[in-house]
Amino acid sequence: MAKKRRLPSAGFKAKVALAAVRELETVGQLVGRFGVHPSQIQQWKRQLLEGAEGLFGEVGRPRKASEEEVSSAELFEQIGRLKMELEWLKKKVGAVE
């Protein structure tokens, strides 16, 4: 029977990548310790180093962006409702005349 594929969590990936960045152990030792292929360790390490700038780049921005998205979504909903009401009123006024 085929071996079931493991899907590592984000926390596990971060733990392995941080251990690789620290360079206290060789990649071979990390392979033995975590049971992950060496190329996977190198890939996670590269992703960590490339993405680290994004963590500190714009402090406080994500929260503001999500608030703006919520308010714009509410405004679009209101526009949709008002358009439907306008169409309904046009039909009613047209039917009365």
Secondary structure, DSSP 8 states (H G I E B T S, - for coil): ---------HHHHHHHHHHHHHTSS-HHHHHHHH---HHHHHHHHHHHHHHHHHHHHSTTHHHHHHHHHHHHHHHHHHHHHHHHHHHHHHHHHHHH-
